[in-house]
Amino acid sequence: MRKCMLHRNKIIIFFLTLILLFNLSACGGNSNASDDGQINLYIGVKDRESLNMIKYIINEYKKANPKVELNVDNSIGEKIDGDINDNSNMDVVFISRTDMLNLVRKSALSDMRNLYRENNLNERYYSVSKSFGRFNDRYYGIALFPYTIEILCNEDAFNKLNLKMPNSMNEFMGSLKALNSLQKRVPVVLNEDVDINTALFSIVSNNLISMKKLEDIYDSGPSAYKSLGEMQECFHRLNDMVKNGYVNKDTFEIGNGSTIQKFNGNDIPVIITSSYYINDIKNTRIKCLQYDNSASDNVKVPVMADVIMSTPVNSKNMDQINDFIKFILSDNIQKKLYNKGFITGNRKVNTPKKGINKSIIEHLKNSTEDNIAVIYNMPKNFRYSISLKIDDIFSGKYTGNEWNEVVEESY
C-alpha cells in the first residue's frame, strides 16, 4: 500500500514539474513575442514636408508588416536630447543633424557602420546623404530626404520684363540688380526650418570653408569659432553685394504655395526654393540655374536635410530594428517616394527625367560633404544671430566684426 502511495506521489510530482516548466517556457515565449512585435519610434522634426514623408514611409511599413506594432512618440519642445537620453525604450529616431551631433557627443547614438555595410549604402546612396549621418569618420545615421537650394528662372517672365534670363551665377547677380531697379522682389520658398537669410548665407559660404573643419570644432566654445576668419568673409561678400546694388533689404520676400502658382503662370521671373517643391513646378519654360557654369562663379549647391534616421545606443531588439531600417532604405520604398514626386537620397531610384528634375539629380549626384549647408555644422542657436546680422547688412549696417559678434551672442 505504501509503495503504491509513493509511486502515485512521484507521478504527481513529475506532472506538476512538467506543468511548471511549460508555464515558465510559455511566459518567456510571450515576453519575446511582445518584444519582437513592436518598434518604438521617436520623431524629433517639425518641418511639415518632412513629417508628411515620415508618415508615408511609416504607413508603408505598417501595410507590409501588419503584425508589428509601431509606437510613435513625437517630440515636445526643444528637449530632444533629454527625451532620448531619459527614455530607454527608443528604437529608431528621426532627428535633425544638429540634434544628431549633440547626441553623438553625449554617446547616445549607435555607430551604424555595420548597417551601412550590410545594406550596401555606400553604393546605393549619394555621398552627401551619408555625409549628413557622419561625425568623426563614423556613421551615426543617414539623411532620408536630402534637398538642394535651387534658383529657378522663368524665361517667359524674364522676356515680359525685357530682361535676359541668366545662365550663370555671375549673370544672376546682374539680374538681381535689374530686378531691384524695377522694384521686383525675389520670392524665397523654403522648408519651415530655414529662413531667407540662413539660406543666402549657405549659398554664399559653401565654397569658403571646409565642412570637416567646422565639424571638428562643433560646439567647442567661443575661441575655436572665433579662429575661423573665413566666416567673416561670408558677411563681407554679402556686404559687397549690397554696395554693388545687387541686393538690399527689399530684394527678397517670403513665398508660399500661391507663389509657385504665380511662378508657373509667368508672373514671377525668379524664385529661390528647395527641391522639395519641384514636383509643383509644371511650366516647361522654367529652368534651373546652374551654380557652376564657370570657374569664376565658384559657388557650390547647398544641400540640406531635415531628417536623419539613427538608432540610440540603448535600442533593444536589434533584429526587428534592422528589418525596419532595411525596409525604409530599400529601393522599393525609395522608388515609391520618387514616383510620388520626391527626389530621394537613393541614387539607384532617382532616374533622371528632364528639365529641372534632371538638374537637381545632377546636383545631388555631384555633391559631397562640402555641399552640406554650413548651418548644419554649427549649433542651432548660431542661426538666429546670423540672420540678424544679415538683416543689418542689408540695411547698410556692416561692421566688419559680424562673425565674432555671432559667436559671442551664441554662447
Phi, psi and omega in degrees: 000314180297321179297322179295319180297316179298318179297318181293321179297320178298319179296318180297314179299320180300313181290324177297320178297317178299316181297317180298315179297320180297317180296318178298317179297319181295318179299315178298319180295319180295323179297316180294320180298322180295316179296317184289342186262012179212151176226133180261117183252142177238125181249111184251022178245154183238352180298128187299315181297318179295318180297322178297320180287324175297316178301319181297312184289329176294317179296323177296320178295318179299319180296322182278340184225067186296340182274351180266127179272125177256117177260116185254126178243120179264143182291150175238122181075209186248007186268056184292315181297325176293318178303314185283321179294325185274349184244113183276002184262000181288131180254313180226136180237144175246108189221172177278167178295319180296321175294322177299314181297319178297318181289324178297319180295340177260011179057039183259351182243149181277147170287124186257023185298324179295319178296321177301315183290313184295330181257009175053041184292332180298329179270327190269339185242152180297150179304318184291329177297319180287324182297328178298330181264007184256143174209128182053043175066019173235150182260120180246005180176185176212140179287125182279318187229071179292146177219155181255156172266118186244146172255114184252137183237135178259111186298319181294322179293323175296318180299322178302327182267006183058039178242147177279134178289131183288148177243001180208170179294323178298316178293327180296324177300318177296323178296320178299319180297318179294319180293324176300318182294334178267003182058038176258118181275155178258113178289144177240116183247106187230172174292160186297336186278355185231135175256175184302312186294318180290331175293315178297319178300321179293320179296315184288325190268347191295342179256006186262336186218143176290131178295329178296323179296318177293318181299320184295335180251018186309122177053040182267003177109164186303316185297322179296318182285324180294339179286350182273080182298333182295340180290328176294331179300329178299314179292324178299317179296318178297322178294321176299321178297324177291313182298327181272004175082012180283321180222156172207186185293347181253005184291320187245155175216157179286130178254174179208198182299322180292333176298316179299319180297315179294324178295316176299329183271015176068022179266347182231128184282327185210143171224155170251125186210169176267156182292353172304326188264005185297329180297340180271354179273112185252342186281120183287351178271003178267130183240158177266123177292131178275121183295327193241044179293333179217156182297332183291334179294313171049046179234132179265146177292121177288133176248134180236160176203125181266349185232117170248129177265124183222171176233129177293156180294335181268013177299141178246173175055055188297330179298314179294319180296315179298323177297319179297311181296318178300320179296313183297321183271000183296152178299328182297309181291319179297325177293321178298319177298317180296320180292338176277359176106002180265134173273123188261180176272001183268111184293334184289327186264343180282081180278113182303132177265266176199172176061227185299316180305314181296319181297317182293318178298322176296320179298316179294317181301322184268003183275147177233190179301333181283354174271348178299127181306135188305329184294340181278353177247023174232154172304146189297330183290349175294329189299317183298314180295320178301315181298319179295320180296322179292321174303316180296317180297317179295339178264010177085020183248061178273132182251338186083001181232024187301316185295315178299322179293321177300314181298314182296322181286341184267351180240000000 
